[in-house]
Amino acid sequence: MSHIEFVDQTLRDGQQSLWGLRMRAYQAADALPHLDRTGFRTIDLTGPGMFTVLLREFADDPWASTDFLVQGLPHNTVRAGMRTISVVGFAHAPDCIIDLWVHTLIRHGVRSFWIYDCLYDLGAMRRLVDVIHDAGGIAVPSVMYGLTDLHDDAFFAQQAGEMATWPGVQSVYLEDAAGVLKPDRAATLLPAVRAATGTVPLELHCHNTTGLAPHNYIEGIKAGFTILHTASRPMANGPSLPSTEAMATIVEDLDHSHGLDTSRFAPVAGNFAWAARDAGYEPGVPNEYDPRVYNHQLPGGMTGTLKNQLATHGMAHRLNEALAEIPRVREELGQPIMATPFSQFVGIQAVLNIITGDRYKLVPDEVIHYALGHYGPLPRPVDPDVFDRIMAQPNAAKLRDWVRPQPSLKELKSAFPSGISDEEFLLRWMHSDEEVDVMLAKGPIRTDPRRSADRIVAEVLDLITERPRLTSFAVSTPQYSVALSRTGPRR
C-alpha cells in the first residue's frame, strides 16, 4: 500500500476557480491555524493573477496579504505558480523581472514554485528551474494535459521524463486544467508518465469539471502518483478540484495511508462556507455532466470570463454560439493546450468572431504574437487561410520581426524613483502607478474577520430563526448595549 500526500489548493486554485481570485486575507484568517496543522505536503498560496485582482478590485497590498497568509502557516511549505516567460497578464516579461519576482517571493517565505509552459519550451522552463533552485527555492515543473490530436501519451511522458532529470527537481506534476482527462485515458497516460520519470515523486492536479477527477486520482494512485491536489469542500468541485474530505476517505477505503488530521477539516470548511456567504459567492458543488466540455475544453475560470464578455456586449444569449466557435478557433490556431494564456487567446478570439460576425476581422496583438511563434514553438502551424487573415491586421507587420526585449534590471529601475523597494517596483512594473498609489493611500489590509458587519447580522438572524418564539434580543458590555425587539407578527 502507498502513503499518499496532499497539496492543498483551497487558498489558490480553489478560490481561483470559484471566486476569480477574489479571496482577501481576512476571509482566510480563521482557517489558517487549522490548515497549518492538517498535515499537507505543500499549501499552494498565490501567483501573479492573485496580486493583480487584490490590487485592482480591493486596493489591497498583495505583498501584505501574502505575508499574512505565510505567517499563518508557519509549519508548511507554501507555493506560488508562474509561467516561464510572463509574470502578470499575457505580455512577455524580461528574464530579469521573472527572476526578481522569484527572489522577492522567496524573501517573503514562498519557497515552492510550480511552473508551466503549455507550448513546452523546455529550454525556457529549465532556465527558470535553475533560477529557483539557485535562489534556495523548490521548482516543480508541470506537464499540462490537453485533449488534442497532437499530444499523445508518449509526448506527455517524454516531457515529464526530461523534467525529472533536471537538478533540484523534487517532484513533477501533471495538471488537467480543463477537466477533460477521462479515467480510460488516465489508465494509459499516467503509467506512461510514471515509467518515464523513474523514482521522482509525481503530483496529480485534476479539475472536477465533469465529476471524473476522483476516478483519475484513483488511476493515478494505481500508477504510482503519490501526491494529490485537493481543496476544502466549500472551495472544491465544479470547476475546482476534488475535495480533501472526499479524497481522504477514498484513500483510506483503498487501504492506503495519509498523514492528514481529519479533525481539522470541519473548521476549515466552516470558515470558507462563511467566507462565501460574506463575499456573496456560491460554494463549490459538483457539476452536472456536460459533454461540450470535451469540445471547448475551457478551464473553470474561463467559463465565467466568457459569460462576462458576452454580457458586456449585450450578447449573453449567444453563449452557445461562442462555445461552438471555440473548438473551431482552437483547431485553426493549431490545437494549443487550453490553459493560460492560450485558453484566453482562443476564447477571446471566438468572442470577437461572434461579436463582429466576420471571423478574424479583429485579432488581438496577443493572438498575432502567438501565430508568429513568439510565445514558443506551436504544436502545429496555424491554418494558412486564418494565418493570412491574422497577418492582414494593422499591427501584424510591425510585430512580425518582434524579439522579446531583455533590458537589464538597472535599466528598468531607472524609470522609477531612486531607492524604491523591489516589492513596490514589481507592483508598478506589473500595474499602473495609479493603482499602486490608491493602494498605498488606503493603508493596511484588513485581516480581522470579526470586523464584518455582514457576519454579525447573519449570526443574529440565524439565532432568531432558530428560536421562532423569541420576542426580544439584547447584548450589553460595560461600554455599550444593543437591544432588538420583534416589530412584526410572530409566526
N, C-alpha and C positions, 0 to 999 in steps of 0.2 A: 504494500500500500504506500501511497505517496503522502508527503506533507505539503499541503497547499498554502501558499501565502497570498495575501490580498493587497492590492493597491487601491486606496480609497479615492474615489472621484467625486465625492459629494461637493467639495468646495470649488471644483474647476469644471470638469466636463458635465457633471450632473446639472449644475446651475447654468452652464453654457447652453446645454440642450433644451432646458425647460424655461430658463429665465432670461436668456440672451445676455448672460454675463453681468446681470444687474444685482448680484448679491453684494451687500455692503457689510463692512466689518461687524457692526453691532448685531446683524442678523445671524452671525455665526457664533457670537460670543459665548452663549451658554452651552453650546455643543463642544467647544474646543477641549475642555478638560476630559470629556468622555472620548472624543476622537483620539486624543493624545494617548489614552490608556487602553484603547481597544486592542492594539497589537498589530497594526498594519505594517507591512514591509516599507511602504512609502505612502505619503499623502500628496496627491497632485494638487497644487495650490493655485497657480497663477499662470499668466502669459501676457504677451503684449496686448491682445484684444481686451483682456480684463482691465488693463491700465487705461486704455482708451475709453471704455464705457464708464468707468468710475470717474474719470476726469470730465468727460463731456456731459454725462447725464446728471451727475450729482456734485460736480466740483470737489469731489473727494480726492485727497492726496493719495495716489496709488502706492507710493513708497511707504507712507504711514500705515495704510491698510495692510500691506504685505508684512511690515514689521509687527503689527498687532497679531496677525494670524500666526506668524512664525513663533513669536514669543509665547503664544498659547499652545504650541505644540513642541515643547522642549525635548520630548523623548522620541521624536520622529525625524526621519529624513524627509524633507519636503522637496517638491519637484515643480519645475516650470517647463512649458513647452515652447518650441520655436521652430521656424523654418530655417533653411540653410542660407538663403540669400536675402531675406527680408526680416524686419523687426515688427513693424506695425503696418497694417493695410496691405495693399498689393504692390506697392512701389519697391524697387530694389534698394537695398541699403549697402553702403560700403562695408568692407570687411571690418574696418576699424570701429564702426558703430556696433556691429554684431558682437565683436569681441568685448567692447566696453560694456555692453548690455550683460554679457555673461559674467564678467568680473564684478560688476556692480551688484547683480543679484546674489552672487556668492558672498559678497561682503554683508548682505542683508540676511544671510542664513539659508538661502536656497542653494542646495548642493547638487541636486539631481536635475538633469535636463533630458527630456525626450525630444528628439529632433527628427524631422521628416522632410522628404522631398519626393513628391508624387511623380516626378519625371525621372527619378533615380539617377541624379547626377552624383554618383558616389564619390567623385573627387571632391566636390564641394562639401558633402557630408563628412568625409574623412577629415578634411581640414578643420571643421567645427568640432568634431570629436577630439582632435588633438588640442584645440584651444581650451576646451572644457577640462580635459584631463590635466593639462599643464597648469591650469588655474586652481587645481585642487577639487574640481567637481567630478560628478559621475555622469558620463554620457550614455544615453540609452537610444541607439539608433532604431528607427521604426520601419517596418515593412507595411506599407499602406495597401490594403486589398481593394481590388475593384473587379467588377464583373464585366470583362471585355473579351473580344476575340483575340487579343494580342498578348494577354498576360496569363500564361498557364501555370500549373503547379511548379514546373521546372524553373520558370522565370523568377517567381517569388522566392523559391528555395535558394536559387543562386544568389540573389541579393542578400538574403539573410545569412547565407554561408560566408560571404565576403565580409559583412559587417561583424560577424562573430570573431574574425581573425584580427580585428584592429586592437592595438594595445590600449588597455584601460577599460575596454567594454566589459561590463559585469553582467549584462543581460541584453537581450534583443527582444523587441516586442512587435507583434503583429496586430494591426488595427483594421477593423471593418467599420469605417465611419458612417457609411450609408446603411448599414444593417442588412446587406444583401447576401451575406455568406449563408449558405444552406448546409445543414448537417451532412448531406451526402458529399458535398464538395469539401467540407471540413475534414471528412474522414480520409480524403486523399491528400489535401493540401497540407494539413498540419503535420502528419507523419513525414512528409517530404521536407518540410522546414526543419523538423527535429533532426532528421538524418543529416541534413546539410550543415548543421551548426554544432555538432559534437556535443560537448557537455555544458556549453554556456546556458544558464537558466533562460527560459523563454516566458514572456508575458503575453497574455491574450486580452484584447480590448475590443469587445463587440457591442455595438449598439443594438438595443432590443426593439428595433423599429417594426419588425414582423413577429415578434414574440419568440423567435428561434434562438436568440443569443444563449440562453441557458443550455440548450441542446448542443450548441457549438462548443461551449465551455466543457461539457462532458466529453465531447470528442477530443478537445484539447488535452484534458487530463489523461485520457487513454493514450494520446500520442506522446506524452511526456512534458507538456506545458505545466508548470508548477506555480505560476503567478497569475491571478485573475484580477481584472479591474471591475469594481462594483461601486455602488453608491447607496447611501441610506435611503430607505424605501420612499419617503416623500420626494426625493430628488432622483429617483430611478424610474426605469421603464419608459414606455412610449419611445420617443426619440433618444432617450438617455440609455443608460446601461442597466443590466440586471441588478436587483437589489442585493446588498450584502446579506440581508436576512435570509433571502431565498437560497442564495448560493452556499451559505454556510450550512444550511440544512441539507442541501443536495450533497455537498462534500461529505458530511457526516453519514448520510444514508448510503453513500458508495463505499463506506468504510475507510475513507481517507481521513487524515488528521489536519487540523488547522490550529493556529495559536490565538484565535480571536476570543476576547472576553465578551460573550454574548449578552451579559447583563448591561453592557454599555449601549446596546442597540436602541433600546426604548427611549432613553433620554435624548439621544442624538435625533432620532426620528421625531420625538415630540418638539424639539427645538425647531426643526425645519418645517413641520406642519404649521407651527405658529408663524414662522417667518413667511411662509407662503401666504397665509391669511393677512399678515401685517403689510405685505407688499402688494397684495391683490393678484397673486399668481396662482395658477392651478397646480396642485401637486401632481407628480407623475403617476400615470395609470397605464396599464397595458393597452397597446393599440389594437384596434380591430384589424384583421388581416386585409391588406390592400395589395393585389398583385402588381399594380402600377409601380410600386417601389422598385421592382426589378428592371423597369424600363427607364425611369427618370433618375434613379439612384441618388436622390437628393439627401445629403446629410441632414440630421434632425434640425439643426439651427437654420438651415437654408429654407425650409418649408415656410416658416413664419416670415422670413425676409421676402420671399417671393410673394406671399399674400399681401404684405405691406406695400410692395412696389406696385402691384396691380391696383390696390385700393387707392393709392396716391393719385393714380391717373383715372380714377372712377371706373376701373375695369375689373373689380373683384369677381364679377360674374364670369370672367374669362379664364379662371384658374385652370379648368380642364384643358383649354386650348394650350396654355403655357406648358402644362405637364406633358401634353402630346408633342409640343415643339422641342422640349429639352432633349429627348433622345435623338432627334434628328440633328440638332446642332452638335450634340456630343459626337455623333458619328462623323459629321462633316469636319469637326476640328481634330479628328484623329484618335478618338476614344481616350481622352485623358481620364485618369482615375479621379473619381468625384470626391475630392476633399479640397480644402483650402489650398491655393486660391482658385483652382481650376473649376470646382463646382460653382463658384461665384461667377467666373467668366462665362461658363455655359448658361447658367441661369439668367444672368443679366442680358446676354445676347438674345436668348429666347424671348425674354420680355420685350426687348426692343423690336424684335421681328414681329411680335404680336401687335404692339402698340402702333408701329408705323404702317403695318400691312405690306411692307416692301422689305423682304428679307435681306439683311446686311446693308440696308440703306444707311443705318447708323451703326458704327462699330467703335467701341471704347478703345482708347490707346492701349489698355492692358491686353486686349484681345489681339491687337496688331503686334505688340511685343511677343505675345505667345506664338502667333503664327510664324514669326521670324526666328523663333528658337531662342529668344533672349531669356526665357525662364529655365531653359535646359533642353536636352535632346527630346524631340517629340516622339511619342510612341509610334506614330505613323504620320506621314505628311498630310497637311490639310487638303481637303478636296480641291482639285485645281480650279474649278469654277468659283468656289467660295473664296479661295485664296486670291483670285483676281479681283473679286468684289472688295475684299479686305484691303488689298493694295491700292485700290482706287480711292480710298479715303484721303481727305486733305492732308492728314498728318503722316501718312504712310511713307512718303518719300523721304522725309527728314528722319524717320525712325529706322529706315532700312539699314543704315550703317551705324546705328547707335551701338555704343560699347558701354558696359556698366562702369560708371565712374568709381575711381578708387583714390579719393583725396586722403590726405593724412588727417589724423585726429587734430593735430595742431592747426591745420588749415581750416577745418570745420569750426573749431572753437574760437578762431579769430573773429568770427562774425557775432560772437556773443560777449556779454560783459566779462571783463577780466576777473578771475577768481571764482567764477560760477561753479557750483558743485557738479559732480558727474550726474547726480540724480536730476537736478534741475536742467542741466544741459540736455540730457536724453529726453526729458519731457518736452522741452522746447524744440528739439530737433524733430521729434515724432509728431508734435501737435502745434497748434498756433500759439503765439505769445499771448493772445487774448484769453485763451482757455486756461493757460497756466497762471496768468495774472488773476483771473477770477478765483482760481483755486487758492492761491496764496492769500488773497484778501479774505476768503471765507474763514480761514483759521483751522483749528484742529478738527480731525474727523470725529464723528460720533462713534463711540464704542460701547456705550451702555444701553442695552435693550430696554431697561426699565424706564427710560425716558419716553417710551412710546405711548402717547395718549390713546391711540387706537387699541393697543393691547389692554390698557386698563379698562376702557369701555367694554371691550369684548368679554373680559373676565367678569365684570359686573353683570352684563347681560346674561352670561352663562349661569351665574348664581341665581338670578331672578327667574330664569327659565326653569331651573331645576326645582325651584320652590314656588309653585304657582299660587300658594296661599299667602305669600309674603306681601305685606302692605306698605312696609317702610324699610329703609336700609340706612345705616349711619356708620361713619368711620370717624374716629377722633384721635388726635395726638395732643401733646401739650402745646403744640404750635398752632393747630388748626383743626377744624371739624367739618365734615360734609354729611348732609342728610338728604335722602331721597325718599319720596313717597309716591304711591301709585295715584295717577290722575284719571285713569280710565276705569271702566267697569272691570271687576275681577272675572276671569274666565276659568 
